Amino acid sequence: MDTSILAPAAVLVAWSLFMLLWLAATRFPAIFKSGMDLKAAPPGGRGQDLEPVLPANVNWKSHNYTHLMEQPTIFYAAILIIAMAGASTPLMVNFAWGYTILRIIHSLYQSLVNVVMVRFTIFVLATICLVVLAVHAVLATI
């Protein structure tokens, strides 16, 4: 099996974990600075409950981490299908790297600048890569 198509997925997994660490590294100091007492938080509290308490630029990292748990799940499935079907080609590897690189750019942009229309454009470009990969996965299995 050609595993070259798995590398972009592995990099995106590692990037997602980096974003989780960045989220924690910014969120916890902001929580403490806000004076919020986490021990007094009601049972079942969620990260979204912190939205009104924390600065927007701190919340952006959390938003991006959530995004990395959403659409990329389709990417991981498509990559595994392509790899298992033996349908990896240099073109598909390039689309996989394109998706991964665009998602990393999207993360950085959303976490640091976050102008919605620019972020949306990056998202659309990544989604085009994902659609190509998904169609290739379907064609490889029918």
Stockholm file with secondary structure:
# STOCKHOLM 1.0

chainA/1-142         MDTSILAPAAVLVAWSLFMLLWLAATRFPAIFKSGMDLKAAPPGGRGQDLEPVLPANVNWKSHNYTHLMEQPTIFYAAILIIAMAGASTPLMVNFAWGYTILRIIHSLYQSLVNVVMVRFTIFVLATICLVVLAVHAVLATI
#=GR chainA/1-142 SS CCCTTHHHHHHHHHHHHHHHHHHHHHHHHHHHHHTCCGGGSCTTCCGGGGTTTSCHHHHHHHHHHHHHTTTHHHHHHHHHHHHHTTCCCHHHHHHHHHHHHHHHHHHHHHHHTCCHHHHHHHHHHHHHHHHHHHHHHHHHHC
#=GC SS_cons         CCCTTHHHHHHHHHHHHHHHHHHHHHHHHHHHHHTCCGGGSCTTCCGGGGTTTSCHHHHHHHHHHHHHTTTHHHHHHHHHHHHHTTCCCHHHHHHHHHHHHHHHHHHHHHHHTCCHHHHHHHHHHHHHHHHHHHHHHHHHHC
//
